[in-house]
Amino acid sequence: MSVPSKQAQEVRTNSSNYGWFVMGFLWCLNLVVPLAAVSLGVMLPSMTEELDISPLQAGMLGAVMFLGSATVALPASIWLSRFSPKKITFLSMFLTGITLLLQGWAPTYAVLLAARFLMVVNVASRMQAEVLLIHQWFTSRQIAVVISISIGVMSIGQMAAVGLTPHLMILLSGWRNVYFTLGTIMLVGAFLWMVIGRERVQVPTPEVDTAKRRSPISVLRDHKFLWVLAAAPSGAALAFGSVMTFWPTFALDSLNLSLTDVGMLMTLFPAGGIAASFLAGPLSDLLGRRKPFLWVPGILLPPIYVALFTTKLPVLAGILLLVAGWNAMVWVPIIRTIPFDLRLAPRETAVATGLSMTLLPIVGAMGPPLVGAIQQLTGSLQIGLLSIVAFPLTLLIGGLMIPETSPHRAAQAFKTSKGE
């Protein structure tokens, strides 16, 4: 076996260091996405007053956050993964900026809905590009940590969305100017990405060469449990979208708080998610398990949501939001890490991730319209929210059905089989 030269090792180290810079810039721009998407719940009262939006229509605005992803995630992972991830990322960012400007301009509900849908389509269409960049720049031992950081940054954006948006609406004189500002930031960031973003040329291995000769979608036949993995969190996504869309409105009435106070209280939900997102990957590696990070929140989320939708105490609501946020996000880095555990070819990993980003949102999209429809029928938003509390049990079912893929567990099993 040849030993790499000192110069080769230095090049590899420098490349890895630049990989953190590439992904760091991408993660900074990723903050804009939740600022635009998750802030809907805080903006909704103002939107409703200006555009005369019904509860069911409000639910549809929340649902397109999932429907856009379900529409393009799998096709994009199959077809767009053939092209340069740097160029795909630029195109997606540029078009996302345009759709943000369209939301700020929207003269009617229909235009707002369409622009929001197109925004999510463009965001979802570059998920496979991020998977390819991670494959290029990081080793298998770094994957869980890298993905945890990626999801953690998105959770920070969610907290900023609910906490800062009320203040931004005041500072910028309305929700429309918030969208105009975010759209401008995204457009500038897209052009900066073309300067900063870089791909890493890798020497293909025999396994990758073999994978290139077949369609990457074949991975879904070889590893059928990926279908269960993709569907398992769908109920939790349904509940998450419902809470983010309607709980601020519910809290305004039930807790007798101002919109600014509700926004600050709501930050505890993504705050719990931030902690979970950053820690899930490292904790999973330390524990040597992936599965408990799915089935445990599947057990805990239903009673937490029941308590959250019935309490009249702001302090208790804050505690429940924090705990709910942890359990609502702790599984996200894990389902994104498991395809990497399988040591698949880059495009196959992208397809496995794309399947998850397709099945999960199909069910997730049903949450806000369901809550809105029940509110419209019963006249009670509380009844609408209570109707979705059992859906996170899909995490429990799926988490128990899938195999354990942790590399630590796989290594132990290999040693045992050899009698070591």
PyMOL commands that set and color helices and strands:
alter all, ss='L'
color gray80, all
select helices_A, chain A and resi 6-30+32-37+40-51+55-82+85-105+109-124+127-137+140-171+175-196+206-212+216-222+225-231+234-254+259-266+268-287+292-308+314-329+332-341+346-364+367-378+381-386+393-401+407-417
alter helices_A, ss='H'
color red, helices_A
deselect
rebuild
show_as cartoon
